[in-house]
Amino acid sequence: MAHTATLTHGGFNLSTRIANFIERVKENRARATEYNRTYTELQRLTNRELDDIGIRRCDIADIAREHAYCG
């Protein structure tokens, strides 16, 4: 007796799944780029400049992550 298995993913065909994957990759790259840009800009500030805007140097990574991935 022969069995066939069909796997469907919510009715999406392969080309749609590939397109969605590519879109997610692009979004993730854009977020990573934004994180790096924000992190670098804040790192370039002096301690005095950071103090003026109320940021501690140890918080820069968290601020960049929040900006790029949550905000």
C-alpha positions in Angstrom: 0.0 0.0 0.0 1.5 3.3 -1.0 1.1 6.5 1.0 1.7 10.0 -0.1 2.3 12.8 2.3 1.4 16.3 1.4 2.7 19.2 3.5 1.0 22.5 3.3 1.8 25.6 5.2 -1.5 27.4 5.6 -2.2 27.1 1.9 1.0 29.0 1.0 2.9 27.7 -2.0 6.6 27.5 -2.2 7.1 30.8 -4.1 5.1 32.6 -1.5 7.0 31.0 1.4 10.3 32.0 -0.3 9.1 35.6 -0.9 8.1 35.8 2.8 11.5 34.5 3.9 13.3 37.0 1.7 11.2 39.8 3.2 12.0 38.7 6.7 15.7 38.7 5.9 15.5 42.2 4.5 13.6 43.4 7.6 16.1 41.8 9.9 19.0 43.4 8.0 17.4 46.8 8.1 16.9 46.4 11.9 20.5 45.3 12.4 21.7 48.3 10.3 19.6 50.6 12.4 20.9 49.1 15.6 24.5 49.5 14.4 24.0 53.1 13.3 22.4 54.1 16.6 25.0 52.2 18.7 27.8 53.8 16.8 26.4 57.3 17.0 25.9 57.1 20.7 29.4 55.5 21.3 30.9 58.5 19.5 29.5 61.0 22.0 31.7 62.1 24.9 30.8 61.2 28.4 29.8 64.8 29.0 27.5 64.8 26.0 25.9 61.5 27.2 25.5 63.0 30.6 23.8 66.1 29.1 21.1 63.9 27.5 20.8 61.5 30.5 22.4 58.4 29.0 25.0 56.2 30.7 27.6 54.7 28.5 26.7 51.2 29.8 23.1 51.7 28.6 24.0 52.4 24.9 23.5 48.8 23.7 20.1 48.6 25.4 19.0 51.9 24.0 20.1 50.9 20.5 18.3 47.6 20.8 15.1 49.2 22.0 15.3 51.7 19.1 15.9 49.2 16.4 13.8 46.2 17.5 11.0 47.6 19.7 10.4 51.1 18.7 
